[in-house]
Amino acid sequence: MQNKILNNKEIKKIKEQCVKQFGVFLKEDYAYLLNENERLFIINKDITRIDLKELRVDRFGLYFAEVKENQVRLSKEGAQLLIYENKGNKIKNTIELTKAELKSYFQGQDLVKDLGGESRLIILLYQDETIGCARYKEGKIINFLPKMNRGEVIL
């Protein structure tokens, strides 16, 4: 896996997209690595002192998001970190789930919910807990929860 350390211009573009989608970005100063699958990882800035070409490492840092041309889809941990670092700030596109919706979501089902006509990425919450990031499209919340996190008994 070849990781590319992003420069300030590339980070600024990702930051702007994240602020456009959610109204906030990470407050801490991290190094950002992008792999060939467009997955963004964050790690302590000290990584920039190491020549990554000389190392054979499967993965560096915390998987934060998947970066596409005009969107940043947060991982479960990325959504949790974004919410944690921005406590007290107004975060856009957050949706509070009911207990029944949460159970359906953890069973891997898409949720039917009217959130307006605009297709967008949203952060799912349940009682002050961050569940993850999902896409809202055409009256449905599309489930991106990895299969390893799904299950019947969650509450």
FENGIZI-V234379 format. One record per backbone hydrogen bond with DSSP energy under -1.0 kcal/mol. NH is the residue of the N-H (numbers start at 1). CO is the residue of the C=O. If there is no record, write none. Layout:
BEGIN
nh=NH co=CO
nh=NH co=CO
END
This chain:
BEGIN
nh=4 co=34
nh=6 co=32
nh=11 co=7
nh=12 co=8
nh=13 co=9
nh=14 co=10
nh=15 co=11
nh=16 co=12
nh=17 co=13
nh=18 co=14
nh=19 co=15
nh=20 co=16
nh=21 co=17
nh=22 co=18
nh=23 co=19
nh=31 co=43
nh=33 co=41
nh=34 co=4
nh=35 co=39
nh=38 co=35
nh=40 co=65
nh=41 co=33
nh=42 co=62
nh=43 co=31
nh=47 co=44
nh=48 co=45
nh=49 co=46
nh=50 co=47
nh=52 co=50
nh=54 co=51
nh=55 co=52
nh=62 co=42
nh=64 co=40
nh=65 co=40
nh=66 co=73
nh=67 co=38
nh=68 co=71
nh=73 co=66
nh=75 co=64
nh=79 co=75
nh=80 co=76
nh=81 co=77
nh=82 co=78
nh=83 co=79
nh=84 co=80
nh=85 co=81
nh=87 co=84
nh=89 co=86
nh=92 co=22
nh=95 co=123
nh=97 co=125
nh=102 co=98
nh=103 co=99
nh=104 co=100
nh=105 co=101
nh=106 co=102
nh=108 co=105
nh=109 co=104
nh=111 co=141
nh=113 co=139
nh=120 co=136
nh=122 co=134
nh=123 co=93
nh=124 co=132
nh=125 co=95
nh=126 co=129
nh=129 co=126
nh=131 co=124
nh=132 co=124
nh=134 co=122
nh=135 co=142
nh=136 co=120
nh=137 co=140
nh=140 co=137
nh=141 co=111
nh=142 co=135
nh=149 co=146
nh=150 co=147
nh=151 co=106
END
